């Protein structure tokens, strides 16, 4: 576990734009000979490795959709996306910037949470020029009690997120890659509720997953079970 000193915590105040997680992932992926922050076709690219463009996206995919659609017309793109499995929340005092509390968030994500973002780019998921590399990561999130944050956080603002560890990674390019995210315990055909239970995830995520998998022709609707759609594999 990373240990952050009080001096480091103090330096984080007012650095919301610094985006440490993005910078740390860029440093982790960079190889000798790579170019960073290079302009290609009017867009700034995180890492350019020969003819491969590597983009690191720590926020939602809606903000990068147009950029991807344009670049994929003539470039190979690898999209790096960190999925936070464990997050330690570090709370800082408003006046002294001293640590007041450190706790582990109860929310734990997995590769299946990738579909929360894939719903923003369903039409380019299987673009032959696109590879998505999902990382399962542990992070520390620094929060500052300035009264300007979300009401859900009771006014606490997120100051920064720092990478603690990368615990797993998986690339998605072909339909078979996404098929691996359907739990083996799930019996076919299935409803969104049954998928939700197999994933041990909210039904909203199950709906996003079946929507995306239908868009890339992995799943098809074969009927209904009561009022719920029944999904099955769309095998040729």
C-alpha positions in Angstrom: 0.0 0.0 0.0 1.3 3.4 -0.9 2.0 5.8 2.0 1.4 9.5 1.4 3.1 12.0 3.7 1.4 15.1 5.1 3.7 17.2 2.8 2.5 15.3 -0.2 -1.1 15.7 0.9 -0.6 19.4 1.3 0.8 19.7 -2.2 -2.4 18.1 -3.6 -4.6 21.0 -2.5 -5.8 22.9 -5.6 -4.4 20.3 -8.0 -7.7 18.9 -9.4 -6.4 19.5 -13.0 -3.2 17.5 -12.3 -5.0 14.2 -12.8 -2.3 12.0 -11.3 -3.9 8.7 -12.3 -3.8 9.6 -15.9 -0.2 10.7 -15.7 0.9 7.6 -13.7 -0.7 5.3 -16.3 0.9 7.2 -19.1 4.3 6.7 -17.4 3.6 3.0 -16.8 2.7 2.3 -20.4 5.4 4.5 -22.1 8.2 2.5 -23.7 11.6 3.7 -25.1 11.1 5.4 -28.4 7.5 6.4 -27.7 6.4 10.0 -28.2 4.0 11.6 -25.7 1.5 14.4 -26.0 1.9 14.5 -29.8 -0.6 16.1 -32.1 -2.0 13.8 -34.7 -4.7 15.1 -37.2 -5.5 18.0 -34.8 -5.8 15.8 -31.7 -3.3 15.5 -28.8 -2.4 11.8 -28.4 -1.2 10.5 -25.0 1.4 8.0 -26.5 2.4 7.5 -30.1 4.2 4.2 -30.7 5.1 4.0 -34.4 1.7 3.8 -36.2 -0.2 2.9 -33.0 -2.0 5.7 -31.0 -2.5 5.0 -27.3 -5.1 6.9 -25.5 -5.6 6.7 -21.7 -9.2 7.5 -20.7 -9.9 7.8 -16.9 -13.2 9.5 -17.4 -16.3 8.4 -19.3 -16.2 7.5 -23.0 -18.7 10.1 -24.1 -16.0 12.7 -23.9 -13.7 10.8 -26.3 -16.3 9.4 -28.7 -15.9 12.0 -31.5 -12.1 11.8 -31.2 -12.1 8.0 -31.5 -14.5 8.0 -34.4 -12.3 10.4 -36.3 -9.0 8.8 -35.5 -10.2 5.2 -36.3 -10.8 6.2 -39.9 -7.1 6.1 -40.6 -5.2 5.0 -37.4 -4.9 2.0 -35.1 -5.9 3.1 -31.6 -5.5 1.3 -28.3 -7.8 2.7 -25.6 -6.6 2.2 -22.1 -9.3 2.3 -19.4 -8.8 1.8 -15.6 -11.6 0.1 -13.7 -11.3 0.8 -10.0 -11.6 -2.4 -8.0 -10.6 -1.0 -4.7 -10.5 2.7 -3.7 -9.1 4.1 -0.5 -10.7 7.5 0.3 -8.4 10.0 2.0 -10.1 12.9 3.6 -8.1 16.1 4.2 -8.8 18.9 6.7 -10.0 22.1 5.1 -7.5 24.4 6.9 -4.4 22.3 7.6 -4.6 19.7 4.8 -3.9 17.1 7.4 -5.3 13.6 7.0 -8.5 13.3 9.0 -9.8 10.0 7.8 -8.8 7.1 5.5 -11.4 4.4 4.6 -11.9 1.8 1.9 -14.9 2.5 -0.4 -17.5 -0.3 -0.3 -17.8 -0.2 -4.1 -15.8 -2.8 -5.9 -15.8 -3.0 -9.7 -14.6 -5.7 -12.1 -14.1 -6.1 -15.9 -17.9 -6.3 -16.3 -18.0 -2.6 -15.3 -16.4 -1.8 -18.7 -19.9 -1.9 -20.1 -20.8 1.3 -18.2 -18.6 3.1 -20.7 -19.1 0.9 -23.8 -22.7 2.1 -24.0 -21.3 5.4 -25.2 -19.5 3.9 -28.2 -21.6 0.8 -29.3 -21.1 1.5 -33.0 -17.3 1.4 -32.8 -16.7 -1.4 -30.3 -15.7 -3.8 -33.0 -13.9 -1.3 -35.3 -11.0 -3.3 -36.6 -8.6 -0.4 -35.8 -9.7 -0.3 -32.1 -8.3 -2.3 -29.2 -9.6 -1.7 -25.7 -7.3 -2.5 -22.8 -9.1 -2.6 -19.5 -7.1 -2.4 -16.3 -8.3 -3.5 -12.9 -6.7 -1.1 -10.5 -6.4 0.0 -6.9 -6.3 3.8 -6.3 -6.3 6.4 -3.5 -8.7 9.2 -3.9 -7.9 12.5 -2.1 -10.9 14.6 -0.9 -10.9 18.1 0.4 -13.6 19.5 2.7 -14.2 22.8 0.8 -18.0 22.7 0.7 -17.9 22.8 -3.1 -18.2 19.1 -3.9 -21.2 16.9 -4.8 -24.1 16.7 -2.4 -23.6 13.0 -2.4 -20.2 13.6 -0.9 -21.6 16.2 1.5 -19.7 19.0 -0.1 -16.3 17.2 -0.2 -14.4 17.8 -3.5 -12.3 15.2 -5.2 -8.8 16.6 -5.3 -6.9 13.8 -7.0 -6.7 10.1 -7.7 -3.4 8.2 -7.4 -2.5 4.8 -8.7 -1.7 2.2 -6.0 -1.5 -0.9 -8.1 -2.5 -2.6 -11.4 -3.9 -6.0 -10.4 -5.1 -7.3 -13.7 -5.5 -6.3 -17.4 -7.3 -7.7 -20.4 -7.5 -6.6 -24.1 -10.8 -6.6 -26.0 -10.8 -6.6 -29.8 -12.8 -9.6 -31.2 -16.3 -10.6 -30.2 -14.9 -13.7 -28.4 -13.0 -11.3 -26.0 -16.3 -9.8 -24.8 -17.9 -13.2 -24.7 -15.6 -14.1 -21.8 -17.4 -11.5 -19.6 -20.6 -13.6 -19.6 -20.5 -15.7 -16.4 -20.0 -19.4 -17.1 -22.6 -20.2 -14.4 -25.3 -18.4 -16.4 -27.7 -20.7 -18.1 -28.9 -19.9 -21.6 -31.3 -18.3 -22.5 -31.4 -15.7 -19.7 -33.0 -12.4 -18.7 -31.3 -9.2 -17.5 -32.3 -10.1 -13.9 -30.7 -13.5 -14.2 -27.5 -12.0 -15.7 -27.5 -9.4 -12.9 -27.6 -12.2 -10.3 -24.8 -14.2 -12.0 -22.6 -11.1 -12.2 -23.5 -10.0 -8.7 -24.0 -6.6 -10.2 -26.9 -4.1 -10.4 -29.5 -4.9 -13.1 -28.7 -1.5 -14.7 -25.2 -2.8 -15.6 -26.7 -6.1 -16.9 -29.0 -4.0 -19.2 -26.0 -2.1 -20.5 -24.1 -5.3 -21.1 -26.9 -7.0 -23.1 -27.4 -3.8 -25.1 -23.7 -3.7 -26.1 -23.5 -7.4 -26.8 -26.6 -7.2 -29.0 -25.0 -4.3 -30.9 -21.9 -6.4 -31.7 -24.1 -9.5 -32.5 -23.0 -11.7 -29.7 -26.5 -11.8 -28.2 -30.0 -11.9 -29.7 -33.5 -11.6 -28.3 -35.3 -14.9 -28.7 -38.5 -14.1 -26.9 -39.8 -13.2 -23.5 -40.0 -14.6 -20.0 -43.0 -12.9 -18.6 -42.4 -9.2 -19.4 -38.6 -9.6 -19.5 -36.6 -10.2 -22.7 -34.8 -13.5 -23.1 -31.3 -13.4 -24.5 -29.3 -16.2 -26.2 -26.0 -16.4 -27.9 -26.1 -15.3 -31.6 -24.0 -18.2 -32.9 -23.7 -18.8 -36.6 
